[in-house]
Amino acid sequence: MRGLTGRGGNRSLAASGAAMAGLAAVGVFSVACSSGGTGVQDEGAAHADAVAKATPSTNASPTSGAQKTEGVNPVKLIMSDPKVSERVKADLKPCAKDSYPVDTSYGNLTGGTTPDVVVNVLTCGDAVSMGTYVYRNNGEKYENVFAAQEPSVYSAIDRGDLVVTKQVYAKGDPVAEPSGEEVTTYHWAGGKFVQQHWVRNDFSRAVGEGEAVVPEAPPTSEN
Protein backbone atom coordinates (compact mmCIF):
# COMPACT_ATOMS: atom_id res chain seq x y z
CA MET A 1 0.00 0.00 0.00
CA ARG A 2 1.42 3.36 -0.98
CA GLY A 3 0.07 6.23 1.10
CA LEU A 4 -3.58 6.30 0.18
CA THR A 5 -3.60 3.34 -2.12
CA GLY A 6 -5.59 0.16 -1.54
CA ARG A 7 -9.14 0.13 -0.29
CA GLY A 8 -8.66 3.44 1.53
CA GLY A 9 -7.10 5.29 -1.38
CA ASN A 10 -8.62 8.51 -2.71
CA ARG A 11 -6.02 9.44 -5.27
CA SER A 12 -7.84 8.14 -8.34
CA LEU A 13 -9.72 10.56 -10.58
CA ALA A 14 -12.63 9.63 -12.84
CA ALA A 15 -12.39 10.76 -16.45
CA SER A 16 -15.57 11.79 -18.24
CA GLY A 17 -16.11 11.77 -21.97
CA ALA A 18 -18.66 14.55 -21.59
CA ALA A 19 -15.94 16.83 -20.28
CA MET A 20 -14.11 16.54 -23.60
CA ALA A 21 -17.20 17.68 -25.45
CA GLY A 22 -17.45 20.77 -23.27
CA LEU A 23 -13.88 22.02 -23.75
CA ALA A 24 -14.97 24.91 -25.97
CA ALA A 25 -17.40 26.13 -23.35
CA VAL A 26 -14.85 25.95 -20.54
CA GLY A 27 -12.88 28.89 -21.95
CA VAL A 28 -15.97 31.08 -21.82
CA PHE A 29 -16.96 30.16 -18.30
CA SER A 30 -13.42 30.54 -16.96
CA VAL A 31 -13.54 34.25 -17.85
CA ALA A 32 -16.92 34.84 -16.26
CA CYS A 33 -16.20 33.01 -13.00
CA SER A 34 -13.86 33.72 -10.12
CA SER A 35 -10.67 31.70 -9.90
CA GLY A 36 -11.76 30.53 -6.47
CA GLY A 37 -14.71 28.53 -7.81
CA THR A 38 -14.83 24.77 -7.60
CA GLY A 39 -16.34 24.10 -10.99
CA VAL A 40 -18.77 25.23 -13.71
CA GLN A 41 -21.60 23.29 -15.26
CA ASP A 42 -21.63 23.27 -19.06
CA GLU A 43 -25.01 24.52 -20.28
CA GLY A 44 -24.35 24.12 -24.00
CA ALA A 45 -22.01 24.95 -26.86
CA ALA A 46 -20.41 28.39 -26.85
CA HIS A 47 -20.88 30.89 -29.69
CA ALA A 48 -17.89 31.49 -31.94
CA ASP A 49 -17.59 35.18 -30.99
CA ALA A 50 -17.64 34.33 -27.28
CA VAL A 51 -14.91 31.77 -27.75
CA ALA A 52 -12.79 34.33 -29.56
CA LYS A 53 -13.16 36.80 -26.70
CA ALA A 54 -12.13 34.10 -24.22
CA THR A 55 -8.86 33.37 -26.05
CA PRO A 56 -5.96 34.38 -23.76
CA SER A 57 -3.48 36.94 -25.02
CA THR A 58 0.00 35.87 -26.03
CA ASN A 59 1.40 37.83 -23.07
CA ALA A 60 -0.63 35.92 -20.48
CA SER A 61 1.23 33.52 -18.21
CA PRO A 62 0.09 29.88 -18.61
CA THR A 63 0.08 29.49 -14.84
CA SER A 64 -0.37 31.80 -11.90
CA GLY A 65 0.68 31.82 -8.28
CA ALA A 66 3.81 30.33 -6.78
CA GLN A 67 5.81 27.95 -8.94
CA LYS A 68 7.78 24.88 -7.96
CA THR A 69 10.99 25.67 -6.11
CA GLU A 70 14.01 23.79 -7.38
CA GLY A 71 16.59 22.37 -5.02
CA VAL A 72 14.41 21.50 -2.02
CA ASN A 73 15.75 18.31 -0.48
CA PRO A 74 12.89 16.63 1.44
CA VAL A 75 15.20 14.21 3.23
CA LYS A 76 17.34 17.05 4.60
CA LEU A 77 14.19 18.89 5.67
CA ILE A 78 13.05 15.85 7.64
CA MET A 79 16.41 14.98 9.18
CA SER A 80 17.15 18.56 10.29
CA ASP A 81 13.66 19.20 11.66
CA PRO A 82 13.48 19.06 15.49
CA LYS A 83 9.71 18.51 15.26
CA VAL A 84 10.17 15.18 13.47
CA SER A 85 10.23 12.24 15.87
CA GLU A 86 13.41 10.24 16.34
CA ARG A 87 11.50 7.12 15.33
CA VAL A 88 10.71 8.56 11.89
CA LYS A 89 14.28 9.77 11.43
CA ALA A 90 15.69 6.38 12.39
CA ASP A 91 13.38 4.57 9.97
CA LEU A 92 14.02 6.96 7.08
CA LYS A 93 16.65 5.04 5.16
CA PRO A 94 17.26 4.62 1.43
CA CYS A 95 15.41 1.73 -0.16
CA ALA A 96 18.00 1.38 -2.91
CA LYS A 97 21.19 3.40 -3.18
CA ASP A 98 20.15 7.05 -2.66
CA SER A 99 16.44 6.45 -3.31
CA TYR A 100 14.51 7.44 -0.19
CA PRO A 101 10.86 6.52 0.45
CA VAL A 102 9.43 10.05 0.49
CA ASP A 103 6.59 11.58 -1.53
CA THR A 104 6.96 15.34 -2.07
CA SER A 105 4.33 17.83 -3.27
CA TYR A 106 4.67 21.55 -4.03
CA GLY A 107 1.79 23.99 -3.91
CA ASN A 108 0.39 27.20 -2.51
CA LEU A 109 -1.14 26.37 0.86
CA THR A 110 -0.17 29.32 3.06
CA GLY A 111 -0.40 32.20 0.57
CA GLY A 112 3.33 32.84 0.35
CA THR A 113 5.32 33.78 -2.74
CA THR A 114 7.30 30.54 -2.50
CA PRO A 115 5.57 27.16 -2.86
CA ASP A 116 4.92 25.22 0.31
CA VAL A 117 6.32 21.70 0.52
CA VAL A 118 4.37 18.64 1.68
CA VAL A 119 6.51 15.63 2.59
CA ASN A 120 5.14 12.14 3.28
CA VAL A 121 7.61 9.66 4.79
CA LEU A 122 6.93 6.03 3.83
CA THR A 123 8.30 2.59 4.59
CA CYS A 124 10.32 0.79 1.92
CA GLY A 125 8.61 -2.58 2.14
CA ASP A 126 4.89 -1.87 1.97
CA ALA A 127 4.96 1.94 1.42
CA VAL A 128 2.94 2.66 4.55
CA SER A 129 3.23 6.32 5.51
CA MET A 130 4.87 6.97 8.89
CA GLY A 131 4.43 10.73 9.05
CA THR A 132 3.36 13.75 7.02
CA TYR A 133 4.73 17.29 7.22
CA VAL A 134 4.17 20.73 5.69
CA TYR A 135 7.00 23.25 5.30
CA ARG A 136 6.60 26.97 4.67
CA ASN A 137 9.34 29.33 3.53
CA ASN A 138 9.56 32.19 6.05
CA GLY A 139 12.00 34.16 3.92
CA GLU A 140 15.09 32.63 5.48
CA LYS A 141 14.40 28.92 5.64
CA TYR A 142 11.63 26.33 5.50
CA GLU A 143 9.78 25.94 8.79
CA ASN A 144 7.50 23.13 9.88
CA VAL A 145 3.91 24.40 10.07
CA PHE A 146 2.10 21.03 10.23
CA ALA A 147 3.00 17.54 11.38
CA ALA A 148 1.10 14.28 11.88
CA GLN A 149 3.28 11.40 13.01
CA GLU A 150 1.43 8.11 13.16
CA PRO A 151 1.19 5.07 10.92
CA SER A 152 -0.89 5.31 7.74
CA VAL A 153 -1.45 9.06 7.64
CA TYR A 154 -0.96 10.87 4.34
CA SER A 155 -1.37 14.47 3.15
CA ALA A 156 -2.18 15.96 -0.24
CA ILE A 157 -2.83 19.43 -1.65
CA ASP A 158 -6.33 20.03 -3.00
CA ARG A 159 -7.14 23.48 -4.47
CA GLY A 160 -5.18 25.34 -1.83
CA ASP A 161 -6.28 23.20 1.11
CA LEU A 162 -4.45 20.46 2.97
CA VAL A 163 -6.25 17.11 2.92
CA VAL A 164 -5.03 14.56 5.47
CA THR A 165 -6.18 10.94 5.21
CA LYS A 166 -5.67 8.46 8.02
CA GLN A 167 -6.29 4.77 7.56
CA VAL A 168 -8.27 3.18 10.40
CA TYR A 169 -7.45 -0.39 11.41
CA ALA A 170 -9.41 -2.78 13.60
CA LYS A 171 -7.69 -5.59 15.43
CA GLY A 172 -6.48 -8.18 12.97
CA ASP A 173 -6.72 -5.97 9.86
CA PRO A 174 -3.93 -6.56 7.33
CA VAL A 175 -1.97 -3.50 6.22
CA ALA A 176 -3.56 -3.52 2.77
CA GLU A 177 -7.12 -3.77 4.12
CA PRO A 178 -7.99 -1.10 6.70
CA SER A 179 -11.46 -1.07 8.20
CA GLY A 180 -11.97 2.55 7.20
CA GLU A 181 -10.44 5.97 6.83
CA GLU A 182 -10.76 9.48 8.25
CA VAL A 183 -10.34 12.41 5.86
CA THR A 184 -9.74 15.87 7.34
CA THR A 185 -9.48 19.09 5.33
CA TYR A 186 -7.47 22.03 6.70
CA HIS A 187 -7.38 25.64 5.48
CA TRP A 188 -4.64 28.13 6.30
CA ALA A 189 -6.03 31.04 8.33
CA GLY A 190 -4.51 33.32 10.96
CA GLY A 191 -1.06 31.85 10.54
CA LYS A 192 -2.08 28.24 11.11
CA PHE A 193 -4.06 25.37 9.62
CA VAL A 194 -7.68 25.32 10.76
CA GLN A 195 -9.90 22.24 10.36
CA GLN A 196 -12.70 22.78 7.84
CA HIS A 197 -14.18 19.35 7.15
CA TRP A 198 -14.00 15.84 8.58
CA VAL A 199 -15.31 12.63 7.01
CA ARG A 200 -15.23 9.04 8.32
CA ASN A 201 -15.61 6.19 5.83
CA ASP A 202 -16.15 2.60 6.98
CA PHE A 203 -15.37 -0.05 4.38
CA SER A 204 -17.60 -3.04 3.74
CA ARG A 205 -16.13 -6.45 4.43
CA ALA A 206 -18.61 -8.08 2.06
CA VAL A 207 -17.10 -6.56 -1.08
CA GLY A 208 -14.82 -8.95 -2.96
CA GLU A 209 -15.82 -11.99 -0.93
CA GLY A 210 -18.22 -13.37 -3.54
CA GLU A 211 -21.83 -14.36 -3.06
CA ALA A 212 -22.81 -16.62 -0.21
CA VAL A 213 -23.98 -20.08 -1.18
CA VAL A 214 -27.39 -20.83 0.33
CA PRO A 215 -27.99 -24.58 0.77
CA GLU A 216 -31.09 -25.95 -0.85
CA ALA A 217 -33.90 -27.06 1.41
CA PRO A 218 -34.33 -30.85 1.55
CA PRO A 219 -37.27 -32.19 -0.46
CA THR A 220 -40.45 -32.80 1.50
CA SER A 221 -41.87 -36.30 1.55
CA GLU A 222 -45.38 -36.87 0.30
CA ASN A 223 -47.66 -39.54 1.72
Helices and strands as residue ranges (DSSP letters): G 6-8, H 17-21, H 23-32, H 48-54, H 74-79, H 86-91, E 102-107, E 116-122, E 129-137, E 142-148, E 153-158, E 161-168, E 180-189, E 192-202
